[in-house]
C-alpha cells in the first residue's frame, strides 16, 4: 500500500512584513515615561521632563515637580 504525503494547506500570513514594520515604527515613536521617582518637588529637573513610578505620573513644570495619581477606571 502506497503512502500519500500529507501537506498542510498554505495559509497566508495574518500580517504582511510591511504591517509589522509599520507597527514597530509606531511603537518606537511613542514616548515612554522613564521609571523614576523625584526625591521631592524641589528636586532637579528640566522643563517638560516626565517620569512615573507605580503610583504616580510626574512632570517638571514651572521649576518644580508635579504629580498625578494613577488609578484604574
C-alpha positions as CSV (number, residue, x, y, z in Angstrom):
1,X,0.0,0.0,0.0
2,X,1.5,3.3,-1.1
3,X,1.5,6.2,1.5
4,X,0.4,9.6,0.4
5,X,2.4,12.5,1.6
6,X,0.3,14.8,3.8
7,X,0.7,18.5,3.3
8,X,-0.7,21.3,5.4
9,X,-2.6,23.9,3.5
10,X,-0.6,27.1,2.9
11,X,-2.3,29.9,4.7
12,X,-1.5,33.5,4.0
13,X,0.2,35.3,7.0
14,X,-2.2,37.4,9.0
15,X,0.1,40.4,8.7
16,X,2.4,41.4,5.9
17,X,6.1,42.3,6.7
18,X,5.2,45.9,5.9
19,X,2.4,45.8,8.5
20,X,4.9,44.6,11.1
21,X,7.4,47.3,10.2
22,X,4.7,49.9,10.4
23,X,3.6,48.7,13.9
24,X,7.2,48.7,15.2
25,X,7.8,52.2,13.9
26,X,4.6,53.4,15.5
27,X,5.6,51.9,18.9
28,X,9.1,53.3,18.7
29,X,7.7,56.8,18.2
30,X,5.6,56.7,21.3
31,X,7.0,58.5,24.3
32,X,7.9,56.2,27.2
33,X,7.9,57.6,30.8
34,X,11.2,56.6,32.5
35,X,10.7,54.6,35.8
36,X,11.9,57.2,38.3
37,X,10.6,58.9,41.4
38,X,11.8,62.5,42.1
39,X,13.2,62.9,45.6
40,X,11.0,65.9,46.3
41,X,9.0,68.6,44.4
42,X,12.2,70.7,44.5
43,X,14.5,68.1,43.0
44,X,16.4,69.0,39.9
45,X,14.7,68.6,36.5
46,X,14.2,70.4,33.2
47,X,11.0,71.9,31.9
48,X,8.8,69.3,30.3
49,X,10.7,66.3,31.8
50,X,8.4,63.5,32.9
51,X,8.6,60.1,34.6
52,X,6.5,57.7,36.5
53,X,6.5,55.0,39.2
54,X,3.8,52.5,40.1
55,X,1.7,55.1,41.8
56,X,2.2,58.5,40.2
57,X,3.0,60.3,36.9
58,X,5.4,63.2,37.4
59,X,6.1,66.2,35.3
60,X,8.6,69.1,35.8
61,X,6.8,72.4,35.2
62,X,7.4,75.9,36.5
63,X,10.6,74.9,38.3
64,X,9.2,72.1,40.3
65,X,7.9,68.6,40.1
66,X,4.1,68.0,40.0
67,X,2.4,64.6,40.2
68,X,-0.9,63.0,39.4
69,X,-2.0,59.7,41.0
70,X,-2.5,56.7,38.7
71,X,-5.7,54.8,39.1
72,X,-7.9,52.3,37.2
73,X,-11.1,53.4,35.6
